[in-house]
Amino acid sequence: MRHRTGLPRGLRAAGTVTRDRGTGTRLLAVFLVAELALAGTSLLFALLLSRAGWSPAEVGQPLWPLPLLLVVPALVAVLVAAGGLRLVGGGPRPGRVRREWAGVRRDVLVGAAFGAGGLLLVVPAAAMWSAWTDGGGSAAGHLLDGREPGLGAGIAIFLTVWLIAPIAEEVLFRGVLWRALEHWGCHRWVVFAVTTAAFALSHLEWQRTPLLVVVAIPIGLARLCTGTVTAAIAAHQFNNFLPALATLLTGFGVLD
């Protein structure tokens, strides 16, 4: 059986997926293992830094290890996901990762357009959420609150939040998990809703969960309309640029 997106041909780079519950189940296992690898690497790295006497919450500590704490687990998760996809993904093994994740320039442009359009939704939602929580911010923002990270660490944190974190998150949620649900034969809007909720809840920042759902909407729509994770990555990176810049400027005391 074939599962079609029902979207216009011009916006469908990978619109047809063979229903195969076995492949879907295996890809779900890949997603869970990658998530466990992310959590386990984060915990291990944090323990190693703690043994070395470093704590991200302690004022006066250097912040250069923070980008490593964010980047290394993300890269491990992506490598686990890529390896799992190559082993158990659908279709012929040669070129599996490229088929699943590669996109064309049009996908990047469409994703950026969804990211830009999504700001019309995300910015008012963020303002309302900030007022509701009395200016509460993200976990990374709280770590930098009132602390100057230094030029090198500050730029590294900015690039991580802007470029690297979106790649890891999209590969997992709108790459592996999305494809697993498609192989199960789930309706495209069910896939959209499940991956959106999973993305928001995975941050474990319960106060920010409603805002993260809003943030995920244009990103998921980019994935839905193009059929590629490349568009979702572009939308996510576009969305993360302003928060990453604000986090950087707040760390250097430019913004309150």
Salt bridges, closest charged atoms under 4 A:
GLU100 OE1 - ARG179 NE 2.59
GLU169 OE2 - HIS203 NE2 3.14
GLU169 OE1 - HIS236 NE2 3.30
GLU170 OE1 - ARG174 NE 2.47
GLU170 OE2 - HIS236 ND1 2.59
GLU182 OE1 - ARG179 NH1 2.43
GLU205 OE1 - ARG208 NH1 3.14
